[in-house]
Amino acid sequence: MSEPRLETFRGHALAPFLPELARLRITVFREFPYLYEGDAESEQRYLGRYAASPAAAVVIAFDGARVIGASTCLPLIDETAAVQAPFLQAGLDARRFWYFGESVLLPAWRGQGLGVRFFAAREDAARGDKNADFAGFCAIERPADHPARPARWQPLDSFWRRRGFTRYPGLSCVMSWKETGSLHETEHSLVFWLRSLSGAPLPALGGDGS
């Protein structure tokens, strides 16, 4: 394998990659802990939000011409109402936050530092917004005894903390999706992690710092 390269795309430049990014998300999020049963049509609608936001950025990882991973970010004010809701309910100014949607990477290229590079590239994109003081993402939390949990699977909490993020158990949103093997969508609670981009102090909302 060659050394993967990262390129950042915005707006209409994303259009040629949307089908491949949809397939990538379906493949990776089918794994534990999300167990997401996706479909190409809904995925392309989701990714179209990034193409429609002038400020949004999608960092794509290539091995040669092959798309092997991607990482997304956009201003929180361009996200869905469900993602914005916990911030607004907490009295936070959504204009000061950038939302890091996901990082997805095919298994053969994991453990080679691309996750660190994804975070750095997204933070660079967010810092181009003069209003951006904070970056945040949300993650599902599964019980240790979940029947679908692989024996060697480990949560990414320590990796996220090394990137400077703090878990906020009092800040969460609800998303619905159909899990693998299920006929219907169910609601899932996802907890936010935040970090400062500008040096501004993080909001005092009960980040556990553990």
DAUR-V90950 format. One record per run of one state. SS is the DSSP state (helix for helix, strand for strand, loop for the rest). FROM is the first residue (numbers start at 1). TO is the last residue. If there is no record, write none. Layout:
ss = <SS & SS>
from = <FROM & FROM>
to = <TO & TO>
//
This chain:
ss = <loop & strand & loop & helix & loop & strand & loop & helix & loop & strand & loop & strand & helix & loop & helix & loop & helix & strand & loop & helix & loop & helix & loop & strand & loop & helix & loop & strand & loop & strand & loop & strand & loop>
from = <1 & 5 & 10 & 11 & 30 & 36 & 37 & 40 & 53 & 57 & 64 & 66 & 76 & 79 & 81 & 90 & 94 & 97 & 106 & 107 & 110 & 114 & 128 & 134 & 141 & 157 & 163 & 166 & 180 & 185 & 197 & 207 & 208>
to = <4 & 9 & 10 & 29 & 35 & 36 & 39 & 52 & 56 & 63 & 65 & 75 & 78 & 80 & 89 & 93 & 96 & 105 & 106 & 109 & 113 & 127 & 133 & 140 & 156 & 162 & 165 & 179 & 184 & 196 & 206 & 207 & 210>
//
